[in-house]
Every structure is written in C-alpha cells, then in structure tokens.
C-alpha cells in the first residue's frame, strides 16, 4: 500500500535556507515540499491554495509576522499544523507562539532528523517541542529567574511591536493586521508605556537587546 505523503510548505526569508531544506526533505520518503515562501503574507495565501499538512516557518518571518500567520492558519482550520523555528533556544516569545496555536517548536540549530520527526508528529495532530526549548521554558518558570519585560505584552502587542521594528508605518500595520489606524496607534503607545520607552527607535533597540527582533532582518 502506497504511503500517503505529508505535504509541507517552507517559509523562511532566506532563499538559501529554503532551497537547502527542500533538497533534504524531498529525499525523505513520505514527505513532499509543495512550496517555498519568503513572507508571512505569502504563507497565508499559499496555504489557502495548496492546503499543506505542515507549515515549517521561521519565527521572524517578514511581513505580518509569525504570530499573526499562526493565528490566521489556526483560525482558518484548514488542517495546517504550524512548526515554528526559533533562532535562539531562549527566544522570549516561545510561549506566545504556542498560545497562538503552533503545533511545534524547534531551533535553527536542530538536525534534519529532528525536523523530520517534528513534521511527522504534528502531521498526526500531536505537538512537538524540542528538548532544549522545553528545558529552557521549564527553567524560565523557576522562582528567582529574571523575567523578560516582553512577558507582559499581549499577542497583538507583540505583533505590532515586531512590525514597528521592521519599519512599517501605522497605516501599513493597520492594513496588514486589518485594524484601524487609531487602534494600531493605541497599541503602539501602550507598548511605550509598558516597556518604558519614548519612541520607535528606543522600542526597536530594546527588542533587539532582548532577542525579540534581529538587528538585521535581511541578514
């Protein structure tokens, strides 16, 4: 009996990463990469059209951002399982992605064997969190550990923060997230108050310092 293939979409802003992963995954029996995309907007459009079983997506995907992508895919309920790939094991937004509905969480340092395991597990409707991320999340909950200032932010505030840090205007953010400009401005000033900063530059520097955004998203 022929094994049913698991259809996968790869989402990463670096073409070299996508093409390398595709070559590796296409050699795995039972897996089929149906598309590669570079932005969050493309992920949403692509999954709506191709209906993959799994979306393997970098956490810091440009555009509407990984959190918004995850929420939209989960809300659409098209049978897509999202695996988010973090750049750091101590990424301060890991819990945000899991709360948004991500089925898996890996780091960019994991092996191809672990990626394949994660894809197969989430395709069965289960969750997969790499051991190093699970350990870090458990340690962060212990008494006495310093909490990130970003722990106090809501998911929507994090989305606005990441888009501000990418240089998007209030108008552009409102269009991407389907919010009014007034609402986006309210979120923006709420970020200033919660994080103790006075402008977008200070906000971006703080986010970079804590690893919420990268210093160069196109690096």
N, C-alpha and C positions, 0 to 999 in steps of 0.2 A: 504493500500500500504506500503510495507516494506521500511523503511528509509535507504538511501544509507549511508554506513559507511565511515567516514573520516579516511583514513589510515595515521598513524603517525609513524615517526622514532624518537627515543630519542637518543640524543648524549650528553654524559657527561663522563668525565674521572673517575668519582666515581661510582662504581657499586651499592653502597647503594642508591645513588640518583636516578639512573636509575630504579632500581627494585622498589623503593618506588613510583616513579611517575607512573610506569607501572601498579602497583596494583590499584592506584587511578583512572587512566584514563581508564583502562579496565572495570571499573564499571560504566562508563558514557555511556548511550545509544547513539549510532551513532558514537562512537569513537572506533578505533581499533589500538593498538600499534603493528606494524608488525615487528619491530626490535629495538634492543638496540646496540649502538656502543660507542667506547671509544676514537677514534681519528678522526681527520679531514679526513685522507685518507680513513678510513672506511666509513665515511659519504658519500663521493663521490661514492665509489664503491657500497654501499648499495642502495642508491637512484637510481643509474643507473639500478640496477637489479630489485628492488621492486616497483619503481615508486609511492612512497607515495605522498599524497596530501600536507602534512605538515612535516617539519623537525623542531623539537624543540631542539635547540642546545645551549650549554653554549658558551659564547663568547670566553673564553680562552681554547678552545678545543686543546689538544696537537696535534703535527704533523704539517701539513701545515697551521694550524690556521683558526680561524673562518672567517676572511675576505676573504681568498683565497677560502675556501669552499663556502661561499656565492656567490662569483663571478662566480665560476665554475658552480654552480647549476643554477644561473640566466642565464648564457651564454648557458647552455645546453638546456634551455627552455623545460624541461620535465614536466612542470606543478607543480613543487615543490614550495611551499611557505615556506620561512625560518623565524622562530621566534628565535631571539637571546635573551639569558637570561644573563643579566649582574649581576655581584656580587655586584656592587655599583650603587646607583642612580646617582652619579656624575661621572660615568665612562667617561674618556676623549675621548673615541673612539666611543661613541654612534652614532654621525653623520656619521662616516666613514662606519659603518655597514649599515646604512640607504642609504647612497650614493651608496654602493656596491649592493644594491637591496633587502636587508632584508625587509620582509613584516610586521614583528612585533618586538617589543622590550619590554622585561619585566625585572624585577629584581628577584633574587633568594628569595626575601622576600615576593613575591606575593602569594595570596591564590590559591588553586586548582580551585576555581570558576573562578578566573580571567584567569588562564591558559586555561580552557575550553572555556571561552568566546573568548580569543585570537585565539585559534585553529579554532573555528567555523567561526570567522570573516575573517581570512586570507584564509581559505579554500574557501570562497566565492569570493576571488580575491580582497579583501579590505585590508586596512592597520590597524594595531592595535599598539598603543603606550600607555603604562601605564601612568596614570595621573601623578604619581610622576616623571617619566622620562621626560614627556612633560613639566612639570613645571620647572624642573631643566634646561632643554635645553633652555627654554624661558628666564630664569633668567641669564643664562650664556651669552646671547646675549646683555644684557643691558650695556650701557656705564659705564665705570669705573670698570667693573668686570675684575679680573686678568685672562689672557688667559694662557692656558697650552702651554708649549714650543712644545708640540706634535701636536698642531693645524696646524703648518706649514708643516707637513710631508704629503707626498702623500700616497695613499693607499698602493702602492708597498713598499714604505719605511717603513711603519708600519709593513707590513708582514715580511720583512727582520729583522726589529728590534725585533719582537716577537720571531722569530726563533733563532736569535743570543742569546737572553736572555734565551732560553731553552737549550742552549749549543750546537746547531747544528753548524757544520763546514761550511765553504764557499762551499765546494764540496757538502755536504749533502743538503744545501739550494738550490743550483743550480739544483740538481736533482729533488727535491720536487716541485720547482716552475717552472721547465722547462726553466731555464735561464742559460746562460753561467757563468762560474766561474768569468770571468772578469766583467760581468755585476753586479753580486752579490757584488763583491769587490767594485765596483764603488758606489753602493747603500750604502754599509757599511761605506765607508769614507765620503760620503755625509751626513750620519747620524751624524758622529763625528763632522763635520763642523757645521751643523745646530743646534746641541744640545750642542756644546761646551765641548765635552768630548774627551779623548785621546785614549781610548781602550775599549774592550768589557766589562770589569768589571765595569768601570765607566758608560758605557751606560746602563748596566743592573741595576745598583743601582739607576740611575736616573729614569728609567722606573718603578721600584718598588716604589720609593718615590711618583710618580705621579699616581700610581694605574693602569698603563698600563699593567703590568705583576704582578703576585703574587710572593711573596717571596719563596713560595714552591708550585710548580705546582701540585705536587702529594699529597698535603695535603688533 
